[in-house]
Amino acid sequence: MSSTVFLSKKLSQELLNLDIDEGVRIESNKNIKCKMYINKRTSGYFVLEIEDTNSTNIKEFRFYRDIKPIHRLIDKIFGKQYSITIY
């Protein structure tokens, strides 16, 4: 099993098991200075805060009900090289 598949499965498990007082931080392992924070609301929706500090300090918020589009967005922003921190 590749480390990318393991990381994706770990992320899926963590997202599904999030409590409302917990979160996940994703950071790029490359020179891209981007971070993503994921929390779960009491409604069951996931809140994503995307922070891009490459050229300007841009923050964006997105709401998702399902984890599949979250995985697609992570792959689009970070590629296959990122780290996950549970807080």
Secondary structure, DSSP 8 states (H G I E B T S, - for coil): --HHHHHHHHHHHHHHT--TT-EEEEEESSS--EEEEEEE-TTS-EEEEEEE-SSS-EEEEEEESSSHHHHHHHHHHHTT-EEEEE-
